[in-house]
Amino acid sequence: MKRSKKILICGGGIAGPACAWWLTKYGFSVVVVEKATAFRDGGQNVDVKGAGQQVINLMGLTEQIEARNTLECGQKWLDAAGEVVAVFPKGGFGTLTSDFEILRGDFARVLFDATRSTCEYRFGTSVVGMEEREDDVCATFADGSTEEFELVICADGLSSSTRDLALAQETRLRYLGAYMAFFKIPRRPEDDFWACSVNGIGGTMINLRPGGPTETTVLITFLANEPDPKRPSTVSRRDMLRAALEGRGTVADRIVGELGAVQDFYFGPMSQVQASTWSKGRLVLLGDAAHCPTPFTGKGTALALVGAYVLAGEIKKCSTHTKAFQTYESILRPYAERSQQELSPRLIRLMHVKTRFGISVARIVQRFFGSALIQSLLKPSTAAKARKIDEDFALPVY
Ligand SMILES: Cc1cc2nc3c(=O)[nH]c(=O)nc-3n(C[C@H](O)[C@H](O)[C@H](O)COP(=O)(O)OP(=O)(O)OC[C@H]3O[C@@H](n4cnc5c(N)ncnc54)[C@H](O)[C@@H]3O)c2cc1C
């Protein structure tokens, strides 16, 4: 495509800066607008597997990412009193821990630093209107100013408002039956480098993970009815979380005790983005805005990186934006949909055990699969599964 006008990227999270990196490498001028007033370094442990890892390699960022590895050495299942039930070491069967464990904020920082001198970042603003014309798009910003762009890339996450300007009818959020909250609490001397998971009675699951020298990250998910946008809840988010943690044992009590002082509190329904098309005219969706699989799949970041690579590559390669967007979607959609299909409301219900009996069964299963004998027997199939993830998506060459 010609490089006459600037490309606008809405969203300075993971997908936006990654796409900016590739587009500027190909000679395009890029403006990234981010709604937050400054770079957002929030978030928890994200893992980058398979094709996402290959994109990091191609960008030459592997060393920088590895230097920020959280050093998590595996996953322990605890009972409500904090006693270890079963241990799943990194590299073994059934563990949460992958090779590339990094805090989302650290990862976003690496991408931001790698692009801040090659493209223009504008913080504290967003696009509130768009007019598509024959040769460009005229974007209206929150302060009322307008500007012309060749293309608009919506990389503003799960609740993308720029997507809603053009593709609201084509998009739906698929609620998976649970809420999730993530935030950080102060690290305690007893916090080690293991992810600690607790499955409490009543459908609440807690994960504590290493979050750097002074912090421990917390991810809590719990079963709940779908929120009704017409009847906003009168219960505050923190009170809703407190109710889900009440009486769930010592790990839960620790979190309730810290909740009042938590700063970077994220809370929301666990939903996937399902869009029947990813583009309209000169506007295209990227990352979570197109196909959020939810943090529970562990695929959102890898998908964002791969999508950024493919979209930028097709924009470079194709003669028109229409062709570029169509090819990008046809290459990426099957991969994104496979990732989303790994989760269903049924699976989420199964994972969030509600009864004492269910917890007892879960403990038996955890002890069985965590035993040294079963771990060693399953080692070959775990290695084969890891290879399969690597082969899950063949990166096109641009
Ligand atoms: C603060 C934060 C913490 C997160 N923590 C985790 C986590 O712990 N675990 C996990 O698996 N995933 C987490 N995610 C989601 C994860 O980053 C994504 O699933 C994945 O990396 C895909 O990235 P993305 O760039 O598409 O979306 P995101 O990373 O969500 O980035 C979207 C960006 O767009 C910005 N934005 C929103 N609306 C607008 C607008 N109208 N105009 C301009 N900019 C806008 C947001 O501020 C954000 O910076 C988090 C996201 C954020 C924003």
The ligand as a MOL file (V3000), in Angstrom:
LIG
                    3D

  0  0  0     0  0            999 V3000
M  V30 BEGIN CTAB
M  V30 COUNTS 53 58 0 0 0
M  V30 BEGIN ATOM
M  V30 1 C -4.3120 -2.4310 32.5300 0
M  V30 2 C -4.4750 -3.7910 31.8920 0
M  V30 3 C -4.1610 -4.9370 32.6210 0
M  V30 4 C -4.2870 -6.1980 32.0480 0
M  V30 5 N -3.9470 -7.2890 32.7730 0
M  V30 6 C -4.0140 -8.5220 32.2390 0
M  V30 7 C -3.6400 -9.6710 32.9870 0
M  V30 8 O -3.2810 -9.5620 34.1370 0
M  V30 9 N -3.6970 -10.8890 32.4080 0
M  V30 10 C -4.1010 -11.0340 31.1070 0
M  V30 11 O -4.1120 -12.1530 30.5910 0
M  V30 12 N -4.4840 -9.9700 30.3770 0
M  V30 13 C -4.4570 -8.7190 30.9100 0
M  V30 14 N -4.8580 -7.6290 30.1810 0
M  V30 15 C -5.3350 -7.8700 28.8190 0
M  V30 16 C -4.1800 -8.1750 27.8820 0
M  V30 17 O -3.2820 -7.1060 27.8360 0
M  V30 18 C -4.7800 -8.4440 26.5250 0
M  V30 19 O -5.6410 -9.5680 26.6080 0
M  V30 20 C -3.8140 -8.8160 25.4160 0
M  V30 21 O -2.4990 -8.5530 25.7150 0
M  V30 22 C -4.2170 -8.1230 24.1300 0
M  V30 23 O -3.7860 -6.7890 24.1710 0
M  V30 24 P -4.5570 -5.5820 23.4990 0
M  V30 25 O -3.5090 -4.5790 23.1990 0
M  V30 26 O -5.4430 -6.0580 22.4250 0
M  V30 27 O -5.5220 -5.0360 24.6440 0
M  V30 28 P -5.1480 -4.2590 25.9780 0
M  V30 29 O -3.8900 -4.7520 26.5470 0
M  V30 30 O -6.3750 -4.3090 26.8140 0
M  V30 31 O -4.8640 -2.7490 25.4970 0
M  V30 32 C -5.8720 -1.8640 25.0760 0
M  V30 33 C -5.3750 -0.4470 25.3110 0
M  V30 34 O -6.3120 0.4660 24.7380 0
M  V30 35 C -6.5470 1.5270 25.6460 0
M  V30 36 N -7.8730 2.0880 25.3400 0
M  V30 37 C -9.0920 1.6800 25.7710 0
M  V30 38 N -10.0530 2.4060 25.1970 0
M  V30 39 C -9.4380 3.2950 24.3780 0
M  V30 40 C -9.9000 4.2940 23.4900 0
M  V30 41 N -11.1950 4.5300 23.3240 0
M  V30 42 N -8.9810 5.0180 22.7870 0
M  V30 43 C -7.6440 4.7850 22.9400 0
M  V30 44 N -7.1520 3.8380 23.7820 0
M  V30 45 C -8.0410 3.1030 24.4720 0
M  V30 46 C -6.4300 0.8780 27.0040 0
M  V30 47 O -6.1530 1.8360 28.0070 0
M  V30 48 C -5.2660 -0.0820 26.7800 0
M  V30 49 O -4.0330 0.5360 27.0140 0
M  V30 50 C -4.7730 -6.3420 30.7150 0
M  V30 51 C -5.1040 -5.1900 29.9910 0
M  V30 52 C -4.9570 -3.9230 30.5540 0
M  V30 53 C -5.3000 -2.6830 29.7470 0
M  V30 END ATOM
M  V30 BEGIN BOND
M  V30 1 1 1 2
M  V30 2 1 2 3
M  V30 3 2 2 52
M  V30 4 2 3 4
M  V30 5 1 4 5
M  V30 6 1 4 50
M  V30 7 2 5 6
M  V30 8 1 6 7
M  V30 9 1 6 13
M  V30 10 2 7 8
M  V30 11 1 7 9
M  V30 12 1 9 10
M  V30 13 2 10 11
M  V30 14 1 10 12
M  V30 15 2 12 13
M  V30 16 1 13 14
M  V30 17 1 14 15
M  V30 18 1 14 50
M  V30 19 1 15 16
M  V30 20 1 16 17
M  V30 21 1 16 18
M  V30 22 1 18 19
M  V30 23 1 18 20
M  V30 24 1 20 21
M  V30 25 1 20 22
M  V30 26 1 22 23
M  V30 27 1 23 24
M  V30 28 2 24 25
M  V30 29 1 24 26
M  V30 30 1 24 27
M  V30 31 1 27 28
M  V30 32 2 28 29
M  V30 33 1 28 30
M  V30 34 1 28 31
M  V30 35 1 31 32
M  V30 36 1 32 33
M  V30 37 1 33 34
M  V30 38 1 33 48
M  V30 39 1 34 35
M  V30 40 1 35 36
M  V30 41 1 35 46
M  V30 42 1 36 37
M  V30 43 1 36 45
M  V30 44 2 37 38
M  V30 45 1 38 39
M  V30 46 1 39 40
M  V30 47 2 39 45
M  V30 48 1 40 41
M  V30 49 2 40 42
M  V30 50 1 42 43
M  V30 51 2 43 44
M  V30 52 1 44 45
M  V30 53 1 46 47
M  V30 54 1 46 48
M  V30 55 1 48 49
M  V30 56 2 50 51
M  V30 57 1 51 52
M  V30 58 1 52 53
M  V30 END BOND
M  V30 END CTAB
M  END
